[in-house]
Amino acid sequence: MTDRLSPVDRIVFALDLPTLDEAVRYVNLLRNHVGVFKIGLELFCACGPAVVHAVNERSKGAGVFLDLKFHDIPATVRGAIRSASALKARFITVHCDEGRGLLKAAVEGSASGTRVLGVTVLTSLSREDFTDAGIDASRFSEPADLVMHRARLARLAGCAGVVCSGLEVGAVKKEFGPDFLTVTPGIRSAGEDKGDQKRTVTPYEAVYNGADYIVVGRPIRNAPDPVKAADSIAGEIERALRDREGKGV
């Protein structure tokens, strides 16, 4: 149950790093200050499955989020998820934009203990990008409309939850309830440069709006003291949870 997650448990630290040595250094530093370590394309392509084993071994029980955003024909994705599940990742991601068939194949390929999350709309995408992305703006007038459509497909396919921005997470929770997991990237502290992200929120806003987990990379990694930054974010999460409970949200 996500209501039993501590503020620290809810922090997913993005290991967006080029080498195994750097990843291990951050795991050793942060393993008692974050709940999940996310391994994405850069690190996995550089190190392969060895990095998943290394993080699992050194993380002192923190989970691994294998964020490879699988996107291919259903049979290929089913096999890839089966192989990825054998690495004992807690979460694995797959894109929603190929529809229910691909999502269902991903769920079929997952092993017990591995949760498949559907990636709805990347936080780097805004309404202005719809035409280039081939998205029908007459049907989906805003990213939130597309997020909800894809979240429905993920739910029907049996995914454990979705990845969505903090701007849409409240609507997802309202429609699907507390047991449908929501993971929110695009986290930035107040006043921080957004970089390539367009739909961002603060840690407090994401959790107050309903996010179960938040993915944080640069705000921790680039901080003078990453441990202090992670602890500060945990404090924001605790405050958001307390405020949600106080307002009966």
Secondary structure, 3 states (H helix, E strand, C coil): CHHHCCCCCCEEEECCCCCHHHHHHHHHHHCCCCCEEEECHHHHHHHCHHHHHHHHHHCCCCEEEEEEEECCCHHHHHHHHHHHHCCCCCEEEEECCCCHHHHHHHHHHCCCCCEEEEECCCCCCCHHHHHHHCCCCCCCCCHHHHHHHHHHHHHHHCCCEEECCCCCHHHHHHHHCCCCEEEECCECCCCCCCCCCCCCECHHHHHHHCCCEEEECHHHHCCCCHHHHHHHHHHHHHHHHHHHHHHCC
